[in-house]
Amino acid sequence: MDERFDDLTIYCVQLGGEIPFRYCRTVQDGLPCRRVLSCWEFRIEITRFLHENYSPEGLHQAFSPSPRTRIETIVDLVEKAKRTQGNQE
């Protein structure tokens, strides 16, 4: 996995704060956030990055509609953000 962009940060509209690219590319159990394209398109060559670092199946899974409700997704994202932040400290 290419980690050269991992320390870049961007404001996350879902979580309401600054998030490193590392989080965006792994938030869905090692797969990227489904908003990663729109959030990062002007900062890095995100389409190229995704195709070079993820399988077509992984990308399909990451960008397919979620079977979970919006609330379930938000709660899951908050829990993952807390775990990620705890691991960085």
C-alpha positions as CSV (number, residue, x, y, z in Angstrom):
1,M,0.0,0.0,0.0
2,D,1.3,3.4,-1.0
3,E,1.4,5.5,2.3
4,R,3.0,8.7,1.0
5,F,-0.2,10.7,1.3
6,D,-1.2,9.3,4.7
7,D,-0.3,12.4,6.7
8,L,-2.2,14.9,4.5
9,T,-5.3,16.2,6.2
10,I,-8.7,17.4,4.9
11,Y,-11.9,18.6,6.5
12,C,-14.4,15.7,6.7
13,V,-18.0,16.8,6.2
14,Q,-19.2,13.5,7.6
15,L,-17.3,13.7,10.9
16,G,-17.0,17.5,11.1
17,G,-13.2,17.7,11.6
18,E,-9.8,17.4,10.1
19,I,-9.0,13.8,9.0
20,P,-5.8,12.3,7.7
21,F,-5.8,10.6,4.3
22,R,-4.8,7.4,6.1
23,Y,-8.3,7.3,7.7
24,C,-10.1,8.1,4.5
25,R,-8.4,5.2,2.6
26,T,-9.0,2.6,5.4
27,V,-12.3,3.6,7.1
28,Q,-14.4,0.7,5.7
29,D,-12.5,-2.2,7.1
30,G,-9.4,-1.4,5.1
31,L,-11.3,0.0,2.1
32,P,-11.6,3.7,1.3
33,C,-14.5,6.0,2.2
34,R,-17.1,6.3,-0.5
35,R,-16.6,10.1,-0.5
36,V,-12.8,9.8,-1.0
37,L,-13.1,10.7,-4.7
38,S,-14.9,14.0,-4.2
39,C,-13.0,15.0,-1.1
40,W,-9.5,14.4,-2.5
41,E,-9.8,15.0,-6.2
42,F,-8.1,18.4,-6.1
43,R,-5.4,17.4,-3.6
44,I,-3.9,14.2,-5.1
45,E,-4.5,12.0,-8.2
46,I,-7.1,10.0,-6.2
47,T,-8.4,7.9,-9.1
48,R,-4.9,6.7,-10.0
49,F,-4.1,6.1,-6.4
50,L,-7.2,3.9,-5.9
51,H,-6.6,1.9,-9.0
52,E,-3.0,1.3,-8.1
53,N,-3.7,0.3,-4.5
54,Y,-7.0,-1.6,-4.5
55,S,-8.5,-4.5,-6.4
56,P,-11.5,-3.9,-8.7
57,E,-13.5,-6.0,-6.3
58,G,-12.4,-3.9,-3.3
59,L,-13.3,-0.7,-5.1
60,H,-16.7,-2.1,-6.1
61,Q,-17.3,-3.0,-2.4
62,A,-16.2,0.4,-1.2
63,F,-18.4,2.4,-3.6
64,S,-21.5,0.2,-3.6
65,P,-24.5,1.5,-1.7
66,S,-24.5,0.7,1.9
67,P,-27.1,-1.7,3.3
68,R,-26.9,0.1,6.6
69,T,-29.1,3.1,7.7
70,R,-27.6,6.5,7.8
71,I,-27.5,6.5,11.7
72,E,-25.8,3.1,11.7
73,T,-23.2,4.4,9.4
74,I,-22.6,7.6,11.5
75,V,-22.3,5.6,14.7
76,D,-19.8,3.2,13.0
77,L,-17.7,6.1,11.6
78,V,-17.6,7.8,15.1
79,E,-16.5,4.5,16.7
80,K,-13.8,3.9,14.1
81,A,-12.5,7.5,14.4
82,K,-12.2,7.1,18.2
83,R,-10.3,3.9,17.7
84,T,-8.0,5.4,15.1
85,Q,-7.4,8.5,17.3
86,G,-6.6,6.3,20.3
87,N,-4.1,4.3,18.2
88,Q,-2.3,7.5,17.2
89,E,-1.7,8.7,20.7
